[in-house]
Amino acid sequence: MARLLPHQVSVADAHRLWDFVAGSEQRWLTRLAHWLVATEGPIKALDFTVDSLVPLWAWYVEWYRGGLPGVPD
């Protein structure tokens, strides 16, 4: 499977996700945690350090390629 780099995420999808997240950080973090658990994502590896962005990005790539399930159109 080809790599997905941040600059390859469409502007429309980035805005779509930003609009969904903006103004609801705590709710977003809670929802993200639920999505990570539901998809067997790396929730235990996430400790708010820069290094934890690596497993989060790997999970995000799979989630993005799956069509951003759970994010409204």
C-alpha positions in Angstrom: 0.0 0.0 0.0 1.4 3.4 -1.0 2.3 5.9 1.8 0.0 8.8 2.5 1.9 12.0 3.4 0.3 15.0 5.1 0.5 17.1 1.9 -1.4 14.4 0.0 -4.6 14.8 2.1 -7.0 16.9 0.1 -7.7 20.5 1.2 -11.4 19.6 1.2 -10.9 16.7 3.5 -8.6 18.7 5.8 -11.2 21.5 6.0 -14.0 18.9 6.5 -12.1 17.4 9.4 -11.1 20.8 10.8 -14.7 22.1 10.7 -15.8 19.0 12.5 -13.1 19.4 15.2 -12.9 23.2 15.7 -14.6 24.5 18.8 -14.9 21.1 20.4 -11.4 20.0 21.4 -12.4 18.0 24.5 -15.3 16.3 22.7 -13.0 15.6 19.8 -10.3 14.0 22.0 -13.0 11.9 23.6 -14.3 10.9 20.2 -10.8 10.2 18.9 -10.2 7.9 21.9 -13.4 6.0 21.2 -12.5 5.6 17.5 -9.0 4.4 18.5 -10.4 1.8 20.9 -13.1 0.7 18.4 -10.5 0.3 15.6 -7.8 -1.2 17.9 -5.7 1.8 17.3 -2.6 2.8 19.3 -4.4 4.6 22.1 -1.9 3.3 24.7 1.0 4.7 22.7 -0.4 8.2 22.7 1.1 10.3 25.5 1.0 13.8 23.9 4.6 13.6 22.9 6.0 14.3 19.4 7.0 10.6 19.2 3.4 9.5 19.7 2.5 11.2 16.5 4.1 8.4 14.6 1.6 5.7 15.6 -1.2 8.2 15.5 -0.4 9.1 11.9 -0.2 5.4 10.9 -3.7 4.9 12.4 -5.0 8.1 10.7 -3.8 6.9 7.3 -5.8 3.7 7.6 -8.8 5.7 8.9 -8.5 8.3 6.1 -8.3 5.6 3.5 -11.4 4.0 5.0 -13.3 7.2 4.2 -13.2 9.0 7.6 -15.8 6.8 9.2 -17.8 8.6 11.8 -17.2 12.1 10.3 -20.3 13.6 8.7 -20.2 14.7 5.1 
